[in-house]
């Protein structure tokens, strides 16, 4: 009882101080001098009353309000343990012997209908300013070299259809021709980048010239793909960003060329949504491969070994 009486007296003392506090807060609250706690709790707060009393030279101890003094703390309840994070999806490294690009399965072939075009430009060297630029990159890491060459060609070549530039439906130009003209279509960008990266120190086995279908634009397209850091990185004339081929869902490769090999691409029907790229209308059982063919090409542009 005696302890309770002391608490009551202390509480009444605090209330008296509140009543005697300056009335600056009565109108227009909160004022410029009010604290964040006052804006939340209400004004004038008990803290403000204490500070006002101390400023006036009064020394006193103010107890907490009675309701706080007699309230027991809630029992401690241990929080539920956080659920374990889900395991990250396994990253499949790019194979060293074939370009399984854009969720496809690459299959070596002996010849294709585009071999003549590729043989004229695929191994041609680059000269002049582009060659000097590429050679100066050799002391940089692979990613920096890829980024620099991708941006170099994209900035210096203006997209121009072959029909407008050459008067034919499709023509593949060498890197020197494309860079000297400053004009070309998607194949010409990719070929120029390939020649420059070869000069910048990339191995032939890691450079892939890819003819594909762009399903979003419903158009034929070509890009350069480079194996680097265990991934297939795409150098596209449509962007300066390097993109992992696994992150691109609307490209369907048809044929891929390297210095020494040719590949055709197939798709596992059970793993890939159906697309209108099959060379025939024959229905295949799930799990079998569908061979893709480019629009406008012969129905059999390649012959398997």
Backbone torsions as a table, in degrees:
resi	resn	phi	psi	omega
1	UNK	NA	-44.6	-179.5
2	UNK	-60.3	-40.1	179.3
3	UNK	-64.7	-40.7	179.6
4	UNK	-63.2	-41.2	179.0
5	UNK	-61.5	-40.7	178.5
6	UNK	-61.9	-40.3	179.4
7	UNK	-64.6	-39.5	179.0
8	UNK	-64.2	-43.2	179.8
9	UNK	-62.7	-39.5	179.5
10	UNK	-66.0	-40.7	178.8
11	UNK	-63.4	-40.9	179.1
12	UNK	-65.4	-37.7	177.0
13	UNK	-60.2	-43.3	178.0
14	UNK	-61.8	-40.3	180.0
15	UNK	-65.9	-37.8	178.2
16	UNK	-63.8	-40.0	178.4
17	UNK	-63.9	-39.3	178.2
18	UNK	-60.5	-41.2	-179.0
19	UNK	-67.2	-30.8	-177.2
20	UNK	-88.5	-5.0	-178.0
21	UNK	-63.7	153.5	-179.7
22	UNK	-57.2	148.5	-175.8
23	UNK	-88.8	14.8	-177.3
24	UNK	-61.0	-25.2	-177.5
25	UNK	-88.6	-6.5	-172.2
26	UNK	-65.0	-35.3	-179.0
27	UNK	-120.2	143.6	176.6
28	UNK	69.7	26.0	180.0
29	UNK	-72.4	144.5	-4.3
30	UNK	-80.8	149.3	-179.7
31	UNK	-87.8	176.0	-178.1
32	UNK	-62.9	-28.2	-177.3
33	UNK	-91.9	-2.8	-176.4
34	UNK	-75.0	148.1	-177.6
35	UNK	-87.2	170.4	177.8
36	UNK	-62.7	-36.5	179.5
37	UNK	-63.7	-35.2	177.2
38	UNK	-65.5	-39.0	-179.0
39	UNK	-65.6	-25.9	-178.8
40	UNK	-91.1	-45.7	-173.4
41	UNK	-81.5	-40.3	-173.0
42	UNK	127.2	157.5	-176.0
43	UNK	-127.5	144.9	-5.3
44	UNK	-77.8	142.4	180.0
45	UNK	-84.1	167.1	176.8
46	UNK	-62.0	-35.9	178.2
47	UNK	-62.7	-39.8	179.4
48	UNK	-65.6	-36.8	178.9
49	UNK	-64.4	-42.5	178.6
50	UNK	-61.1	-46.3	-178.5
51	UNK	-63.8	-36.9	179.3
52	UNK	-66.3	-40.7	179.5
53	UNK	-65.2	-41.7	179.7
54	UNK	-65.8	-36.0	179.4
55	UNK	-65.8	-28.8	178.8
56	UNK	-86.1	2.2	176.9
57	UNK	93.5	3.1	-178.6
58	UNK	-87.7	136.4	177.8
59	UNK	-113.3	121.9	-179.9
60	UNK	-155.0	163.2	175.1
61	UNK	-114.4	127.8	-178.2
62	UNK	-108.2	127.5	178.1
63	UNK	-82.9	160.9	173.3
64	UNK	-66.0	156.3	176.7
65	UNK	-56.1	154.5	-174.1
66	UNK	-57.9	-38.1	-177.0
67	UNK	-63.1	-32.9	176.7
68	UNK	-75.7	-33.2	-176.2
69	UNK	-68.0	-32.6	-174.8
70	UNK	-98.5	-4.0	-179.4
71	UNK	-80.6	130.7	177.7
72	UNK	-85.3	144.1	177.0
73	UNK	-65.0	145.2	178.8
74	UNK	-67.0	144.5	178.8
75	UNK	-62.1	144.4	179.9
76	UNK	-70.5	130.6	176.8
77	UNK	-120.8	120.0	-179.3
78	UNK	-65.4	133.6	179.1
79	UNK	-66.9	153.2	176.7
80	UNK	-66.0	138.1	178.1
81	UNK	-63.1	140.7	179.3
82	UNK	-66.8	142.1	178.9
83	UNK	-65.0	146.1	179.3
84	UNK	-65.5	138.4	179.3
85	UNK	-63.3	147.1	178.8
86	UNK	-67.4	141.4	179.4
87	UNK	-63.0	139.9	179.8
88	UNK	-68.0	147.3	178.8
89	UNK	-64.9	139.9	-178.9
90	UNK	-67.1	135.4	178.1
91	UNK	-95.0	120.0	-178.2
92	UNK	-87.8	122.5	-178.9
93	UNK	-69.9	149.2	178.3
94	UNK	-64.7	127.7	179.2
95	UNK	-63.4	151.5	-177.4
96	UNK	-87.5	-15.7	-172.7
97	UNK	-108.8	-3.3	-178.8
98	UNK	-161.3	151.8	-179.2
99	UNK	-92.9	80.3	175.9
100	UNK	-77.6	79.9	-171.5
101	UNK	-96.8	148.0	173.1
102	UNK	51.0	45.8	178.3
103	UNK	63.7	25.6	178.7
104	UNK	-102.6	175.1	172.8
105	UNK	-118.6	118.7	-177.8
106	UNK	-89.1	136.8	-178.6
107	UNK	-128.1	123.9	178.8
108	UNK	-61.7	140.6	176.7
109	UNK	-131.2	158.6	-175.4
110	UNK	-79.1	-39.1	-177.4
111	UNK	-156.5	159.6	178.1
112	UNK	-137.4	169.1	178.8
113	UNK	-72.5	-10.4	-177.9
114	UNK	-104.8	8.9	-176.0
115	UNK	-60.5	-39.5	-177.8
116	UNK	-63.5	-42.7	179.2
117	UNK	-64.1	-43.5	-178.2
118	UNK	-65.5	-40.5	-177.2
119	UNK	-64.3	-26.6	-179.1
120	UNK	-77.6	-26.6	-172.4
121	UNK	-123.8	-21.1	-171.2
122	UNK	-63.6	-35.0	-176.8
123	UNK	-104.6	3.6	-178.0
124	UNK	-67.4	137.9	-178.9
125	UNK	-84.8	157.5	176.7
126	UNK	-102.1	146.1	-176.6
127	UNK	-129.5	179.9	172.6
128	UNK	70.1	-146.4	-175.2
129	UNK	-60.0	-39.4	-179.4
130	UNK	-63.7	-39.6	178.9
131	UNK	-66.2	-43.0	179.7
132	UNK	-64.8	-39.1	177.4
133	UNK	-62.0	-44.2	-178.8
134	UNK	-65.9	-42.5	180.0
135	UNK	-62.6	-34.9	-179.3
136	UNK	-69.7	-12.1	-178.9
137	UNK	-89.3	-7.1	-169.7
138	UNK	-61.1	-25.4	-178.9
139	UNK	-87.8	2.6	178.5
140	UNK	-94.3	165.5	177.4
141	UNK	-74.2	167.5	-172.7
142	UNK	-60.2	-44.1	-177.4
143	UNK	-61.2	-41.4	-180.0
144	UNK	-65.8	-38.8	178.3
145	UNK	-65.0	-43.5	179.5
146	UNK	-61.6	-46.4	-178.7
147	UNK	-62.5	-42.9	-177.3
148	UNK	-65.7	-43.5	-179.1
149	UNK	-69.3	-41.1	179.0
150	UNK	-59.1	-45.6	-179.7
151	UNK	-70.3	-36.6	-179.3
152	UNK	-59.2	-50.9	-177.0
153	UNK	-70.4	-43.4	-179.5
154	UNK	-59.4	-34.1	-177.5
155	UNK	-78.8	-22.6	-172.4
156	UNK	-107.1	-4.0	-180.0
157	UNK	-121.0	128.9	177.0
158	UNK	-97.5	130.0	-176.5
159	UNK	-64.9	126.6	179.7
160	UNK	-142.8	128.6	178.3
161	UNK	-63.4	147.3	178.0
162	UNK	-62.2	-34.9	-179.1
163	UNK	-63.7	-33.1	178.8
164	UNK	-80.8	-37.0	-175.8
165	UNK	-83.6	-39.5	-174.2
166	UNK	-117.6	-11.2	-178.7
167	UNK	78.1	15.7	177.1
168	UNK	-128.8	161.5	-175.4
169	UNK	-68.6	-36.3	-176.3
170	UNK	-153.7	127.4	176.5
171	UNK	-146.6	132.4	179.1
172	UNK	-98.1	126.6	-177.0
173	UNK	-106.1	153.1	176.6
174	UNK	-70.1	164.7	179.4
175	UNK	-60.9	-43.0	-179.1
176	UNK	-62.8	-42.2	-179.3
177	UNK	-64.1	-45.2	-178.4
178	UNK	-63.8	-46.3	-176.5
179	UNK	-71.8	-32.1	178.4
180	UNK	-73.3	-36.9	177.3
181	UNK	-75.1	-33.6	-174.7
182	UNK	74.4	18.7	179.8
183	UNK	-140.6	150.1	177.0
184	UNK	172.9	170.9	175.7
185	UNK	-105.8	-169.2	-169.1
186	UNK	-60.1	-37.8	178.6
187	UNK	-63.4	-37.6	-176.9
188	UNK	-68.2	-38.8	174.6
189	UNK	-58.1	-49.4	-175.2
190	UNK	-63.6	-40.9	-179.7
191	UNK	-66.2	-41.0	178.3
192	UNK	-63.0	-42.0	179.0
193	UNK	-65.6	-39.4	178.7
194	UNK	-60.6	-48.0	-178.5
195	UNK	-63.0	-38.4	-179.7
196	UNK	-70.7	-39.5	179.5
197	UNK	-69.4	-33.0	173.3
198	UNK	-59.8	-42.8	179.2
199	UNK	-70.4	-26.0	179.9
200	UNK	-83.1	0.5	173.0
201	UNK	108.6	5.3	178.2
202	UNK	-78.9	144.1	179.3
203	UNK	-74.6	146.5	179.9
204	UNK	-57.0	-37.1	-175.8
205	UNK	-67.0	-13.7	-178.1
206	UNK	-102.2	2.7	-177.3
207	UNK	-110.7	123.9	-175.7
208	UNK	-128.4	121.7	173.3
209	UNK	-93.1	118.5	-168.9
210	UNK	-118.5	123.4	171.9
211	UNK	-96.0	128.6	-172.7
212	UNK	-146.5	175.6	172.6
213	UNK	-108.0	130.8	173.9
214	UNK	-94.4	103.6	-175.4
215	UNK	-68.9	-29.4	-179.7
216	UNK	-68.7	-41.1	-179.1
217	UNK	-95.8	-5.1	-177.6
218	UNK	53.7	52.1	-175.7
219	UNK	-143.9	156.8	171.0
220	UNK	-74.4	150.4	-175.7
221	UNK	-153.4	166.5	175.5
222	UNK	-147.4	142.9	179.2
223	UNK	-141.6	165.4	169.7
224	UNK	-101.7	132.6	176.2
225	UNK	-119.0	135.8	-176.9
226	UNK	-125.6	131.6	173.0
227	UNK	-80.4	121.3	-178.7
228	UNK	-152.8	131.2	178.7
229	UNK	61.2	30.8	-179.8
230	UNK	77.0	9.9	179.9
231	UNK	-127.1	161.2	172.1
232	UNK	-98.8	111.3	-178.6
233	UNK	-102.2	136.2	-174.1
234	UNK	-100.6	127.7	173.6
235	UNK	-107.7	109.0	-171.0
236	UNK	-116.0	143.2	177.4
237	UNK	-72.9	-11.3	-179.6
238	UNK	-84.5	-8.8	-178.8
239	UNK	-155.2	153.1	175.0
240	UNK	-88.3	-5.8	-178.8
241	UNK	-83.8	141.4	173.5
242	UNK	-85.5	130.0	-174.4
243	UNK	-124.5	136.7	174.2
244	UNK	-69.4	132.1	-178.0
245	UNK	-59.8	-27.6	179.8
246	UNK	-67.4	-17.3	-178.7
247	UNK	-94.4	0.5	-179.1
248	UNK	-106.9	118.9	-173.1
249	UNK	-102.0	-14.2	-173.9
250	UNK	-110.1	16.8	172.6
251	UNK	-105.4	133.6	177.1
252	UNK	-124.3	101.0	-178.4
253	UNK	-65.0	144.9	178.4
254	UNK	-111.0	-54.5	179.1
255	UNK	-134.9	145.0	177.1
256	UNK	-131.0	137.7	-177.7
257	UNK	-120.7	139.9	167.4
258	UNK	-123.4	-176.0	-179.8
259	UNK	-62.1	-30.5	-173.5
260	UNK	-125.0	-7.8	-174.3
261	UNK	-135.1	159.9	172.7
262	UNK	-127.6	144.4	179.9
263	UNK	-132.8	141.7	165.9
264	UNK	-103.9	158.0	-175.6
265	UNK	-119.1	137.5	175.7
266	UNK	-124.8	171.9	-176.4
267	UNK	-137.2	136.5	176.0
268	UNK	-76.3	117.1	-174.5
269	UNK	-61.3	-30.4	-178.9
270	UNK	-74.4	-19.1	-175.4
271	UNK	-109.0	-14.6	-174.0
272	UNK	-122.1	132.4	176.3
273	UNK	-57.6	145.2	-178.4
274	UNK	-63.0	135.8	176.8
275	UNK	-130.8	153.8	-176.7
276	UNK	-83.0	66.5	-179.6
277	UNK	-127.7	-0.3	-177.6
278	UNK	-69.5	141.9	-177.5
279	UNK	-75.2	-13.8	177.6
280	UNK	-141.6	167.8	180.0
281	UNK	-90.9	13.6	-178.0
282	UNK	-71.8	132.0	177.2
283	UNK	-81.8	130.1	-178.9
284	UNK	-109.7	149.7	178.7
285	UNK	-69.5	150.5	177.0
286	UNK	-55.6	140.7	-179.9
287	UNK	98.6	-18.9	176.9
288	UNK	-84.8	166.2	-177.0
289	UNK	-95.6	141.1	171.5
290	UNK	-106.4	126.6	-179.0
291	UNK	-88.3	130.5	-179.1
292	UNK	-88.9	146.8	174.1
293	UNK	-132.7	147.5	-178.7
294	UNK	-80.6	146.4	177.3
295	UNK	-62.2	135.9	179.5
296	UNK	85.6	-6.0	178.9
297	UNK	-95.3	160.3	175.2
298	UNK	-57.1	154.4	-177.9
299	UNK	-64.5	-21.8	176.0
300	UNK	-128.2	78.0	-176.7
301	UNK	-76.6	-2.5	-179.3
302	UNK	-145.6	159.7	176.9
303	UNK	-124.4	127.6	-178.9
304	UNK	-69.3	150.7	178.2
305	UNK	-66.4	NA	NA
